[in-house]
Amino acid sequence: MPVPDELQFMVNARRPQHITAARLDGQTCVISGATSGVGLAAAIALSRGGAHLVMLSRNRQKAERVQRQLTAIGGQPPDIVMADMQSLDQVRRAAEDTLALCPRIDLLINCAGVHQTRRELTPDGNEMAFGVNHLASFLLTRLLLPRMRKSAPARIIQVNSEGHRFGGLDLDDLTWENRLYRGLKGYGASKVAQLLTVWELAEQLEGSGVTINAMHPGAVRSNIGMNNGWLYRLYSRILQRFFLKDAAISGSAIYYLAAAPEMADISGHFFHLTNEETPAAHALDRTLGQRVWEISEALTGLAAPHAVQEGACDQ
């Protein structure tokens, strides 16, 4: 009996995963969130595959530790660009610094993310999960995109989540001022928004040689949410110890999506690790997606006349 699309993620969690022996020698990969969990696992896999990494990090000490780790396993010493993804100004500066470092960008992995158990706002006044998980990656992608177009073929991977199935996206109350904040819903809203803009961007990029896909990294051990107090941390540690898998499976999946020749022309899809999957219906609403795109442009300043020069940072 066929499994409904809504439950396909339960099957995909147990299915065999695709792998590739393809190399990434000579390619430059920009990655956020690479100092722990899924991002670190991806950085290790990409580095072992020959890619030169540019890591966006808010903590220099942690970034330098990863830099040493990747160099020790035989990878190229990665470059470090400092950025706290809570701040859109810092994302803009990070984009400028990255473009100054990178004559070409072959891969962009947006992996930085947060999960909140209470309502908190970014310095820009956005709900924290929405600001970091969606707006920061949206802005960074748009600012780096002109360079990626020139570097084509190139690939963008949005590390999303099955958490998009929690919903929670209300365009009339993005900051949760008029609703009781619930962490899973806030997280879900940020991931729904990200998915909706993936479809829009994939359509805009048709024929450009740049692809964009989203993926769920699996139920793995990570540090996301560890900012939420001792009780959450205790619960998370117990959960991770007994029920969650090693993040290496996430790194392998991201590497496959980034390197596999058969993925070269695949764009605008959602993967559970490496298996394609149908997202929740509310994350496929293209009319809603167009509204999210316009709001995201406005909130990141991309809609302003002085900022919509998409090549402004690419001089």
Contacts in CASP RR format, 6 or more apart in sequence:
PFRMAT RR
TARGET T0000
AUTHOR 0000-0000-0000
METHOD contacts of the structure
MODEL  1
MPVPDELQFMVNARRPQHITAARLDGQTCVISGATSGVGLAAAIALSRGG
AHLVMLSRNRQKAERVQRQLTAIGGQPPDIVMADMQSLDQVRRAAEDTLA
LCPRIDLLINCAGVHQTRRELTPDGNEMAFGVNHLASFLLTRLLLPRMRK
SAPARIIQVNSEGHRFGGLDLDDLTWENRLYRGLKGYGASKVAQLLTVWE
LAEQLEGSGVTINAMHPGAVRSNIGMNNGWLYRLYSRILQRFFLKDAAIS
GSAIYYLAAAPEMADISGHFFHLTNEETPAAHALDRTLGQRVWEISEALT
GLAAPHAVQEGACDQ
3 10 0 8 1.000
3 11 0 8 1.000
5 278 0 8 1.000
6 165 0 8 1.000
6 280 0 8 1.000
8 272 0 8 1.000
8 277 0 8 1.000
8 278 0 8 1.000
9 162 0 8 1.000
9 165 0 8 1.000
9 216 0 8 1.000
9 272 0 8 1.000
9 277 0 8 1.000
12 272 0 8 1.000
12 273 0 8 1.000
12 275 0 8 1.000
12 277 0 8 1.000
13 218 0 8 1.000
13 219 0 8 1.000
13 272 0 8 1.000
15 275 0 8 1.000
17 249 0 8 1.000
17 252 0 8 1.000
17 253 0 8 1.000
17 256 0 8 1.000
17 273 0 8 1.000
17 274 0 8 1.000
17 275 0 8 1.000
18 256 0 8 1.000
18 260 0 8 1.000
18 274 0 8 1.000
18 275 0 8 1.000
19 252 0 8 1.000
19 256 0 8 1.000
19 274 0 8 1.000
20 255 0 8 1.000
20 256 0 8 1.000
20 259 0 8 1.000
20 260 0 8 1.000
20 261 0 8 1.000
22 259 0 8 1.000
22 260 0 8 1.000
22 261 0 8 1.000
23 49 0 8 1.000
23 50 0 8 1.000
23 259 0 8 1.000
24 46 0 8 1.000
24 49 0 8 1.000
24 50 0 8 1.000
24 51 0 8 1.000
24 106 0 8 1.000
24 107 0 8 1.000
24 258 0 8 1.000
24 259 0 8 1.000
25 49 0 8 1.000
25 50 0 8 1.000
25 51 0 8 1.000
26 50 0 8 1.000
26 51 0 8 1.000
26 52 0 8 1.000
26 106 0 8 1.000
27 50 0 8 1.000
27 51 0 8 1.000
27 52 0 8 1.000
27 106 0 8 1.000
27 107 0 8 1.000
28 51 0 8 1.000
28 52 0 8 1.000
28 53 0 8 1.000
28 54 0 8 1.000
28 102 0 8 1.000
28 104 0 8 1.000
28 105 0 8 1.000
28 106 0 8 1.000
28 107 0 8 1.000
28 151 0 8 1.000
29 46 0 8 1.000
29 51 0 8 1.000
29 52 0 8 1.000
29 53 0 8 1.000
29 54 0 8 1.000
29 105 0 8 1.000
29 106 0 8 1.000
29 107 0 8 1.000
29 108 0 8 1.000
29 109 0 8 1.000
29 258 0 8 1.000
30 53 0 8 1.000
30 54 0 8 1.000
30 56 0 8 1.000
30 98 0 8 1.000
30 102 0 8 1.000
30 105 0 8 1.000
30 107 0 8 1.000
30 108 0 8 1.000
30 109 0 8 1.000
30 144 0 8 1.000
31 39 0 8 1.000
31 42 0 8 1.000
31 43 0 8 1.000
31 46 0 8 1.000
31 53 0 8 1.000
31 54 0 8 1.000
31 55 0 8 1.000
31 56 0 8 1.000
31 107 0 8 1.000
31 108 0 8 1.000
31 109 0 8 1.000
31 111 0 8 1.000
32 55 0 8 1.000
32 56 0 8 1.000
32 57 0 8 1.000
32 83 0 8 1.000
32 85 0 8 1.000
32 109 0 8 1.000
32 110 0 8 1.000
32 111 0 8 1.000
32 112 0 8 1.000
32 136 0 8 1.000
32 137 0 8 1.000
32 140 0 8 1.000
33 39 0 8 1.000
33 40 0 8 1.000
33 55 0 8 1.000
33 56 0 8 1.000
33 57 0 8 1.000
33 111 0 8 1.000
33 112 0 8 1.000
33 113 0 8 1.000
34 40 0 8 1.000
34 42 0 8 1.000
34 43 0 8 1.000
34 53 0 8 1.000
34 55 0 8 1.000
34 56 0 8 1.000
34 57 0 8 1.000
34 63 0 8 1.000
34 66 0 8 1.000
34 111 0 8 1.000
35 55 0 8 1.000
35 57 0 8 1.000
35 59 0 8 1.000
35 62 0 8 1.000
35 63 0 8 1.000
35 65 0 8 1.000
35 66 0 8 1.000
36 62 0 8 1.000
36 222 0 8 1.000
36 223 0 8 1.000
37 220 0 8 1.000
37 221 0 8 1.000
37 222 0 8 1.000
37 223 0 8 1.000
37 224 0 8 1.000
37 247 0 8 1.000
37 250 0 8 1.000
38 111 0 8 1.000
38 159 0 8 1.000
38 217 0 8 1.000
38 220 0 8 1.000
38 222 0 8 1.000
38 247 0 8 1.000
38 250 0 8 1.000
38 251 0 8 1.000
38 254 0 8 1.000
39 109 0 8 1.000
39 111 0 8 1.000
39 159 0 8 1.000
39 247 0 8 1.000
39 250 0 8 1.000
39 251 0 8 1.000
39 254 0 8 1.000
40 66 0 8 1.000
40 247 0 8 1.000
41 220 0 8 1.000
41 246 0 8 1.000
41 247 0 8 1.000
41 248 0 8 1.000
41 249 0 8 1.000
41 250 0 8 1.000
41 251 0 8 1.000
41 252 0 8 1.000
41 254 0 8 1.000
42 109 0 8 1.000
42 111 0 8 1.000
42 159 0 8 1.000
42 250 0 8 1.000
42 251 0 8 1.000
42 254 0 8 1.000
42 255 0 8 1.000
43 53 0 8 1.000
43 55 0 8 1.000
43 66 0 8 1.000
43 70 0 8 1.000
43 78 0 8 1.000
44 69 0 8 1.000
44 70 0 8 1.000
44 73 0 8 1.000
44 248 0 8 1.000
44 251 0 8 1.000
45 248 0 8 1.000
45 251 0 8 1.000
45 252 0 8 1.000
45 254 0 8 1.000
45 255 0 8 1.000
46 53 0 8 1.000
46 107 0 8 1.000
46 109 0 8 1.000
46 254 0 8 1.000
46 255 0 8 1.000
46 258 0 8 1.000
47 53 0 8 1.000
47 70 0 8 1.000
47 73 0 8 1.000
47 74 0 8 1.000
47 75 0 8 1.000
47 76 0 8 1.000
47 78 0 8 1.000
48 73 0 8 1.000
48 74 0 8 1.000
48 75 0 8 1.000
49 255 0 8 1.000
49 259 0 8 1.000
50 75 0 8 1.000
50 76 0 8 1.000
51 76 0 8 1.000
51 106 0 8 1.000
51 107 0 8 1.000
51 258 0 8 1.000
52 76 0 8 1.000
52 78 0 8 1.000
52 79 0 8 1.000
53 70 0 8 1.000
53 76 0 8 1.000
53 78 0 8 1.000
53 79 0 8 1.000
54 78 0 8 1.000
54 79 0 8 1.000
54 80 0 8 1.000
54 81 0 8 1.000
54 98 0 8 1.000
54 101 0 8 1.000
54 102 0 8 1.000
55 63 0 8 1.000
55 66 0 8 1.000
55 67 0 8 1.000
55 78 0 8 1.000
55 79 0 8 1.000
55 80 0 8 1.000
55 81 0 8 1.000
56 81 0 8 1.000
56 82 0 8 1.000
56 83 0 8 1.000
56 85 0 8 1.000
56 94 0 8 1.000
56 98 0 8 1.000
56 112 0 8 1.000
56 140 0 8 1.000
57 63 0 8 1.000
57 66 0 8 1.000
57 80 0 8 1.000
57 81 0 8 1.000
57 82 0 8 1.000
57 83 0 8 1.000
58 82 0 8 1.000
58 83 0 8 1.000
58 84 0 8 1.000
58 85 0 8 1.000
60 80 0 8 1.000
60 82 0 8 1.000
63 80 0 8 1.000
63 82 0 8 1.000
64 80 0 8 1.000
66 78 0 8 1.000
67 77 0 8 1.000
67 78 0 8 1.000
67 80 0 8 1.000
70 76 0 8 1.000
70 77 0 8 1.000
70 78 0 8 1.000
71 77 0 8 1.000
79 101 0 8 1.000
81 94 0 8 1.000
81 97 0 8 1.000
81 98 0 8 1.000
81 101 0 8 1.000
82 90 0 8 1.000
82 94 0 8 1.000
82 97 0 8 1.000
83 90 0 8 1.000
83 91 0 8 1.000
83 93 0 8 1.000
83 94 0 8 1.000
84 90 0 8 1.000
85 91 0 8 1.000
85 112 0 8 1.000
85 113 0 8 1.000
85 131 0 8 1.000
85 132 0 8 1.000
85 136 0 8 1.000
85 137 0 8 1.000
86 122 0 8 1.000
86 123 0 8 1.000
86 128 0 8 1.000
86 131 0 8 1.000
86 132 0 8 1.000
86 136 0 8 1.000
87 122 0 8 1.000
87 123 0 8 1.000
87 124 0 8 1.000
88 122 0 8 1.000
88 124 0 8 1.000
88 135 0 8 1.000
88 136 0 8 1.000
88 139 0 8 1.000
88 300 0 8 1.000
88 301 0 8 1.000
89 124 0 8 1.000
91 136 0 8 1.000
91 139 0 8 1.000
91 140 0 8 1.000
91 143 0 8 1.000
92 139 0 8 1.000
92 143 0 8 1.000
92 313 0 8 1.000
94 140 0 8 1.000
95 139 0 8 1.000
95 140 0 8 1.000
95 143 0 8 1.000
95 144 0 8 1.000
95 313 0 8 1.000
96 143 0 8 1.000
96 313 0 8 1.000
98 105 0 8 1.000
98 144 0 8 1.000
99 143 0 8 1.000
99 144 0 8 1.000
99 147 0 8 1.000
99 313 0 8 1.000
99 314 0 8 1.000
102 147 0 8 1.000
104 147 0 8 1.000
104 150 0 8 1.000
104 151 0 8 1.000
105 144 0 8 1.000
105 147 0 8 1.000
105 148 0 8 1.000
105 151 0 8 1.000
105 154 0 8 1.000
106 148 0 8 1.000
106 151 0 8 1.000
106 153 0 8 1.000
106 154 0 8 1.000
106 155 0 8 1.000
107 154 0 8 1.000
107 155 0 8 1.000
107 156 0 8 1.000
107 157 0 8 1.000
107 258 0 8 1.000
108 140 0 8 1.000
108 141 0 8 1.000
108 144 0 8 1.000
108 148 0 8 1.000
108 154 0 8 1.000
108 155 0 8 1.000
108 156 0 8 1.000
108 157 0 8 1.000
109 157 0 8 1.000
109 159 0 8 1.000
109 254 0 8 1.000
109 258 0 8 1.000
110 137 0 8 1.000
110 140 0 8 1.000
110 141 0 8 1.000
110 156 0 8 1.000
110 157 0 8 1.000
110 158 0 8 1.000
110 159 0 8 1.000
111 159 0 8 1.000
111 254 0 8 1.000
112 132 0 8 1.000
112 133 0 8 1.000
112 136 0 8 1.000
112 137 0 8 1.000
113 129 0 8 1.000
113 132 0 8 1.000
113 133 0 8 1.000
113 224 0 8 1.000
114 128 0 8 1.000
114 129 0 8 1.000
114 132 0 8 1.000
114 133 0 8 1.000
114 224 0 8 1.000
114 225 0 8 1.000
114 227 0 8 1.000
115 129 0 8 1.000
115 183 0 8 1.000
115 187 0 8 1.000
115 224 0 8 1.000
115 225 0 8 1.000
115 228 0 8 1.000
116 128 0 8 1.000
116 129 0 8 1.000
116 181 0 8 1.000
116 183 0 8 1.000
116 186 0 8 1.000
116 187 0 8 1.000
116 225 0 8 1.000
116 227 0 8 1.000
116 228 0 8 1.000
117 183 0 8 1.000
117 225 0 8 1.000
117 228 0 8 1.000
117 232 0 8 1.000
118 181 0 8 1.000
118 183 0 8 1.000
118 228 0 8 1.000
119 127 0 8 1.000
119 128 0 8 1.000
119 176 0 8 1.000
119 181 0 8 1.000
120 127 0 8 1.000
120 128 0 8 1.000
121 127 0 8 1.000
121 128 0 8 1.000
121 175 0 8 1.000
122 128 0 8 1.000
122 131 0 8 1.000
122 132 0 8 1.000
124 131 0 8 1.000
124 299 0 8 1.000
125 175 0 8 1.000
126 135 0 8 1.000
126 174 0 8 1.000
126 175 0 8 1.000
126 299 0 8 1.000
127 174 0 8 1.000
127 175 0 8 1.000
127 176 0 8 1.000
127 186 0 8 1.000
127 189 0 8 1.000
127 190 0 8 1.000
129 183 0 8 1.000
129 186 0 8 1.000
129 187 0 8 1.000
129 188 0 8 1.000
129 189 0 8 1.000
129 190 0 8 1.000
130 174 0 8 1.000
130 186 0 8 1.000
130 189 0 8 1.000
130 190 0 8 1.000
130 193 0 8 1.000
131 190 0 8 1.000
132 190 0 8 1.000
133 187 0 8 1.000
133 190 0 8 1.000
133 191 0 8 1.000
133 194 0 8 1.000
134 190 0 8 1.000
134 191 0 8 1.000
134 193 0 8 1.000
134 194 0 8 1.000
134 197 0 8 1.000
134 296 0 8 1.000
135 296 0 8 1.000
135 299 0 8 1.000
135 300 0 8 1.000
137 158 0 8 1.000
137 194 0 8 1.000
138 194 0 8 1.000
138 197 0 8 1.000
138 296 0 8 1.000
138 300 0 8 1.000
139 300 0 8 1.000
139 302 0 8 1.000
141 156 0 8 1.000
141 201 0 8 1.000
141 212 0 8 1.000
142 300 0 8 1.000
142 302 0 8 1.000
142 310 0 8 1.000
143 313 0 8 1.000
145 210 0 8 1.000
145 310 0 8 1.000
146 310 0 8 1.000
146 311 0 8 1.000
146 313 0 8 1.000
146 314 0 8 1.000
147 314 0 8 1.000
148 154 0 8 1.000
148 156 0 8 1.000
148 210 0 8 1.000
149 208 0 8 1.000
149 209 0 8 1.000
149 210 0 8 1.000
150 314 0 8 1.000
152 208 0 8 1.000
152 209 0 8 1.000
152 210 0 8 1.000
153 209 0 8 1.000
153 210 0 8 1.000
153 211 0 8 1.000
153 264 0 8 1.000
154 209 0 8 1.000
154 210 0 8 1.000
154 211 0 8 1.000
155 210 0 8 1.000
155 211 0 8 1.000
155 212 0 8 1.000
155 213 0 8 1.000
155 257 0 8 1.000
155 258 0 8 1.000
155 263 0 8 1.000
156 201 0 8 1.000
156 210 0 8 1.000
156 211 0 8 1.000
156 212 0 8 1.000
156 213 0 8 1.000
157 212 0 8 1.000
157 213 0 8 1.000
157 214 0 8 1.000
157 215 0 8 1.000
157 254 0 8 1.000
157 257 0 8 1.000
157 258 0 8 1.000
158 194 0 8 1.000
158 195 0 8 1.000
158 198 0 8 1.000
158 212 0 8 1.000
158 213 0 8 1.000
158 214 0 8 1.000
158 215 0 8 1.000
159 214 0 8 1.000
159 215 0 8 1.000
159 217 0 8 1.000
159 254 0 8 1.000
160 191 0 8 1.000
160 194 0 8 1.000
160 195 0 8 1.000
160 198 0 8 1.000
160 214 0 8 1.000
160 215 0 8 1.000
160 216 0 8 1.000
160 270 0 8 1.000
161 187 0 8 1.000
161 188 0 8 1.000
161 191 0 8 1.000
161 216 0 8 1.000
161 217 0 8 1.000
162 216 0 8 1.000
162 218 0 8 1.000
162 272 0 8 1.000
163 184 0 8 1.000
163 187 0 8 1.000
163 188 0 8 1.000
163 191 0 8 1.000
163 216 0 8 1.000
164 188 0 8 1.000
164 191 0 8 1.000
164 192 0 8 1.000
164 194 0 8 1.000
164 195 0 8 1.000
164 279 0 8 1.000
164 280 0 8 1.000
164 283 0 8 1.000
165 188 0 8 1.000
165 279 0 8 1.000
165 280 0 8 1.000
166 184 0 8 1.000
166 185 0 8 1.000
166 186 0 8 1.000
166 187 0 8 1.000
166 188 0 8 1.000
167 185 0 8 1.000
167 188 0 8 1.000
167 189 0 8 1.000
167 192 0 8 1.000
167 280 0 8 1.000
167 282 0 8 1.000
168 185 0 8 1.000
168 186 0 8 1.000
168 188 0 8 1.000
168 189 0 8 1.000
168 192 0 8 1.000
169 188 0 8 1.000
169 189 0 8 1.000
169 192 0 8 1.000
169 193 0 8 1.000
169 282 0 8 1.000
169 288 0 8 1.000
169 292 0 8 1.000
170 179 0 8 1.000
170 189 0 8 1.000
171 288 0 8 1.000
171 291 0 8 1.000
171 292 0 8 1.000
171 295 0 8 1.000
173 179 0 8 1.000
174 189 0 8 1.000
174 295 0 8 1.000
176 186 0 8 1.000
191 283 0 8 1.000
192 280 0 8 1.000
192 282 0 8 1.000
192 283 0 8 1.000
193 292 0 8 1.000
193 296 0 8 1.000
194 214 0 8 1.000
195 214 0 8 1.000
195 270 0 8 1.000
195 279 0 8 1.000
195 283 0 8 1.000
196 283 0 8 1.000
196 285 0 8 1.000
196 288 0 8 1.000
196 289 0 8 1.000
196 292 0 8 1.000
196 293 0 8 1.000
197 289 0 8 1.000
197 292 0 8 1.000
197 293 0 8 1.000
197 296 0 8 1.000
198 212 0 8 1.000
198 213 0 8 1.000
198 214 0 8 1.000
198 268 0 8 1.000
198 270 0 8 1.000
199 268 0 8 1.000
199 284 0 8 1.000
199 286 0 8 1.000
199 289 0 8 1.000
200 286 0 8 1.000
200 289 0 8 1.000
200 290 0 8 1.000
200 292 0 8 1.000
200 293 0 8 1.000
201 212 0 8 1.000
202 211 0 8 1.000
202 212 0 8 1.000
202 213 0 8 1.000
202 267 0 8 1.000
202 268 0 8 1.000
205 211 0 8 1.000
205 212 0 8 1.000
205 267 0 8 1.000
206 267 0 8 1.000
211 263 0 8 1.000
211 264 0 8 1.000
211 265 0 8 1.000
211 266 0 8 1.000
211 267 0 8 1.000
211 268 0 8 1.000
212 267 0 8 1.000
212 268 0 8 1.000
213 257 0 8 1.000
213 263 0 8 1.000
213 266 0 8 1.000
213 267 0 8 1.000
213 268 0 8 1.000
213 269 0 8 1.000
213 270 0 8 1.000
213 271 0 8 1.000
214 268 0 8 1.000
214 269 0 8 1.000
214 270 0 8 1.000
214 271 0 8 1.000
215 253 0 8 1.000
215 254 0 8 1.000
215 257 0 8 1.000
215 270 0 8 1.000
215 271 0 8 1.000
215 272 0 8 1.000
215 273 0 8 1.000
215 274 0 8 1.000
216 270 0 8 1.000
216 271 0 8 1.000
216 272 0 8 1.000
216 273 0 8 1.000
216 277 0 8 1.000
217 247 0 8 1.000
217 250 0 8 1.000
217 251 0 8 1.000
217 253 0 8 1.000
217 254 0 8 1.000
217 273 0 8 1.000
218 245 0 8 1.000
218 249 0 8 1.000
218 250 0 8 1.000
218 253 0 8 1.000
218 272 0 8 1.000
218 273 0 8 1.000
219 243 0 8 1.000
219 244 0 8 1.000
219 245 0 8 1.000
220 244 0 8 1.000
220 245 0 8 1.000
220 246 0 8 1.000
220 247 0 8 1.000
220 249 0 8 1.000
220 250 0 8 1.000
221 240 0 8 1.000
221 244 0 8 1.000
221 245 0 8 1.000
221 246 0 8 1.000
221 247 0 8 1.000
222 247 0 8 1.000
225 232 0 8 1.000
225 236 0 8 1.000
226 232 0 8 1.000
226 233 0 8 1.000
226 236 0 8 1.000
249 273 0 8 1.000
250 273 0 8 1.000
253 271 0 8 1.000
253 273 0 8 1.000
253 274 0 8 1.000
256 263 0 8 1.000
256 274 0 8 1.000
257 263 0 8 1.000
257 271 0 8 1.000
257 274 0 8 1.000
269 276 0 8 1.000
270 276 0 8 1.000
270 277 0 8 1.000
270 278 0 8 1.000
270 279 0 8 1.000
271 277 0 8 1.000
278 284 0 8 1.000
282 288 0 8 1.000
294 303 0 8 1.000
296 302 0 8 1.000
297 303 0 8 1.000
297 308 0 8 1.000
301 307 0 8 1.000
302 308 0 8 1.000
END
